[in-house]
Amino acid sequence: MDNIKEFNAKSAFPYALGFIGCGNMAYAIVSGLIKAKLFEETSIIVSGTKMESFERWTHFNVAKTLKNKEVVEKSQITFLCVKPNVANAIANSMGKDVTTSPNQTFVSILAGKSLEDIKDIFKNLQHLNFIRAMPNTPLMVCAGATALTADDVRSESSLRNFEVIKSIFKTLGIVEIVDENKFHAITGLSGSGPAYIYIMIEALSDAGVKQGLPRDLATKFAAQTVFGASKTLLETGLHPGQAKDQVTSAGGTTIYGLHELEKGRIRDSLINAVEAATKRSEEMSKYVAPMNIFISK
Ligand SMILES: NC(=O)c1ccc[n+]([C@@H]2O[C@H](COP(=O)([O-])OP(=O)(O)OC[C@H]3O[C@@H](n4cnc5c(N)ncnc54)[C@H](OP(=O)(O)O)[C@@H]3O)[C@@H](O)[C@H]2O)c1
C-alpha cells in the first residue's frame, strides 16, 4: 500500500508501530501485519509486564520492553491493547513527563472505553491524536472486522496516520468508520462474535462425530461450511434468508434440520448473546480500575 510505504519512509520515530500489551489482540494484529508483509518486524515495539509474557513472540524480531512510556515516546502510532481495567494505572505509571508530538497517534482498542474516557485517562499524552478501534481476533488471518472512530483528525500528520490505520485494518480484513454511539453494539456483535461461531463449529463437529465422522474431518467440514456460507453472503450480497432458501428444498433434509434449530430457539439465543455482550460493554464503560494492579512504567 502506497500510503504505508510513504509513512514508513517518512517516519522520524524509531518504531512505526508500538503496542502496549502483548496479549491476544496485540499478537493477532502484529501476526496479521507481518503475514501481510506490511511492516518490517524491526519497526514494531511491544510492551508487557514481564519478559515471560513475550514467550510466544520469540519468533518475531520485534523490539520488546517492560516500559510502556518507551512505546509511546518511540512509536509513530501506538496501539493500546490491554484490558480496560488497567488503563488508568498504566497512564499514571507513565507520569507527566512523557515526550509526545502531534505527529503521533494513539489507538485504543479497549472495549467499553470511549474516546473521551481514553483522552481523560491519558491526559499526560498531551499532543497525541486519539483514535478508537473495535477489531476482532480473525484479523490474525486477515479476516477481521474493525470499526474505527475519531473526533479530531484535522492536521496533516493526524490525517496521514488515520489513513495508515485504516489501511492497516483493511489489510487485516474489513474496516468501517462508525459513529462512536454504535461501539457497544459492535463490541457485542463482531468483537465477541468469533467466540459465538467457535462454539457453533465445535457443536457441529460434535454432531458429525455423533453421526460417525472422525473428529478432524467433522471439525474441518464444520469450519469450512461456516467459512463458505460467510463468503457466499459477502461475495454475492444475497440476503441470508434468500441464501438459506436456496439450500432448503421442499420436504428435504435441510428443513428438518432448520426446524430443530428453531425449536432450540437459535435466533433468540444469538440475539440475547449480542444484547448481553452489548450491555456488558456499556457496564464496563462505567467500571473504575482497582488500584492494586502491578504496573510497569
Ligand atoms: N479479545 C478480543 O476478541 C477483543 C476484541 C476486541 C477488542 N478487545 C480489547 O482488546 C484489549 C486486549 O484484549 P486481549 O484479549 O488482547 O487481552 P489479553 O490477552 O489479556 O492481553 C492483555 C495484555 O495486557 C498486558 N498488560 C497488563 N498490564 C500491563 C501493563 N501494566 N503494561 C503493559 N502491558 C500490560 C498483559 O501483559 P502480561 O501478559 O505481561 O500481564 C497482556 O499481554 C481489551 O481491552 C479488549 O477489550 C479484545
PDBQT file of the ligand as one rigid body, heavy atoms in Angstrom, charges set to zero:
ROOT
HETATM    1  N1  LIG A 301     -10.070 -10.490  22.617  1.00  0.00    +0.000 N 
HETATM    2  C1  LIG A 301     -10.915  -9.972  21.734  1.00  0.00    +0.000 C 
HETATM    3  O1  LIG A 301     -11.533 -10.653  20.943  1.00  0.00    +0.000 OA
HETATM    4  C2  LIG A 301     -11.061  -8.471  21.662  1.00  0.00    +0.000 A 
HETATM    5  C3  LIG A 301     -11.752  -7.899  20.598  1.00  0.00    +0.000 A 
HETATM    6  C4  LIG A 301     -11.816  -6.501  20.510  1.00  0.00    +0.000 A 
HETATM    7  C5  LIG A 301     -11.219  -5.720  21.494  1.00  0.00    +0.000 A 
HETATM    8  N2  LIG A 301     -10.595  -6.318  22.541  1.00  0.00    +0.000 N 
HETATM    9  C6  LIG A 301      -9.954  -5.477  23.559  1.00  0.00    +0.000 C 
HETATM   10  O2  LIG A 301      -8.586  -5.690  23.441  1.00  0.00    +0.000 OA
HETATM   11  C7  LIG A 301      -7.959  -5.458  24.698  1.00  0.00    +0.000 C 
HETATM   12  C8  LIG A 301      -6.918  -6.528  24.922  1.00  0.00    +0.000 C 
HETATM   13  O3  LIG A 301      -7.569  -7.789  24.924  1.00  0.00    +0.000 OA
HETATM   14  P1  LIG A 301      -6.726  -9.128  24.828  1.00  0.00    +0.000 P 
HETATM   15  O4  LIG A 301      -7.705 -10.203  24.523  1.00  0.00    +0.000 OA
HETATM   16  O5  LIG A 301      -5.558  -8.937  23.964  1.00  0.00    +0.000 OA
HETATM   17  O6  LIG A 301      -6.228  -9.264  26.353  1.00  0.00    +0.000 OA
HETATM   18  P2  LIG A 301      -5.068 -10.183  26.921  1.00  0.00    +0.000 P 
HETATM   19  O7  LIG A 301      -4.778 -11.310  26.005  1.00  0.00    +0.000 OA
HETATM   20  O8  LIG A 301      -5.408 -10.476  28.334  1.00  0.00    +0.000 OA
HETATM   21  O9  LIG A 301      -3.799  -9.225  26.885  1.00  0.00    +0.000 OA
HETATM   22  C9  LIG A 301      -3.672  -8.150  27.741  1.00  0.00    +0.000 C 
HETATM   23  C10 LIG A 301      -2.215  -7.805  27.778  1.00  0.00    +0.000 C 
HETATM   24  O10 LIG A 301      -2.080  -6.649  28.581  1.00  0.00    +0.000 OA
HETATM   25  C11 LIG A 301      -0.829  -6.747  29.190  1.00  0.00    +0.000 C 
HETATM   26  N3  LIG A 301      -0.719  -5.860  30.332  1.00  0.00    +0.000 N 
HETATM   27  C12 LIG A 301      -1.387  -5.894  31.508  1.00  0.00    +0.000 A 
HETATM   28  N4  LIG A 301      -0.954  -4.898  32.290  1.00  0.00    +0.000 NA
HETATM   29  C13 LIG A 301       0.020  -4.250  31.601  1.00  0.00    +0.000 A 
HETATM   30  C14 LIG A 301       0.876  -3.170  31.869  1.00  0.00    +0.000 A 
HETATM   31  N5  LIG A 301       0.815  -2.525  33.013  1.00  0.00    +0.000 N 
HETATM   32  N6  LIG A 301       1.761  -2.786  30.942  1.00  0.00    +0.000 NA
HETATM   33  C15 LIG A 301       1.850  -3.425  29.746  1.00  0.00    +0.000 A 
HETATM   34  N7  LIG A 301       1.070  -4.467  29.429  1.00  0.00    +0.000 NA
HETATM   35  C16 LIG A 301       0.171  -4.868  30.347  1.00  0.00    +0.000 A 
HETATM   36  C17 LIG A 301      -0.717  -8.184  29.593  1.00  0.00    +0.000 C 
HETATM   37  O11 LIG A 301       0.668  -8.442  29.746  1.00  0.00    +0.000 OA
HETATM   38  P3  LIG A 301       1.212  -9.585  30.721  1.00  0.00    +0.000 P 
HETATM   39  O12 LIG A 301       0.922 -10.853  29.994  1.00  0.00    +0.000 OA
HETATM   40  O13 LIG A 301       2.658  -9.251  30.813  1.00  0.00    +0.000 OA
HETATM   41  O14 LIG A 301       0.453  -9.446  32.002  1.00  0.00    +0.000 OA
HETATM   42  C18 LIG A 301      -1.312  -8.874  28.392  1.00  0.00    +0.000 C 
HETATM   43  O15 LIG A 301      -0.313  -9.188  27.465  1.00  0.00    +0.000 OA
HETATM   44  C19 LIG A 301      -9.053  -5.432  25.738  1.00  0.00    +0.000 C 
HETATM   45  O16 LIG A 301      -9.204  -4.116  26.214  1.00  0.00    +0.000 OA
HETATM   46  C20 LIG A 301     -10.296  -5.858  24.999  1.00  0.00    +0.000 C 
HETATM   47  O17 LIG A 301     -11.406  -5.117  25.434  1.00  0.00    +0.000 OA
HETATM   48  C21 LIG A 301     -10.476  -7.672  22.639  1.00  0.00    +0.000 A 
ENDROOT
TORSDOF 0
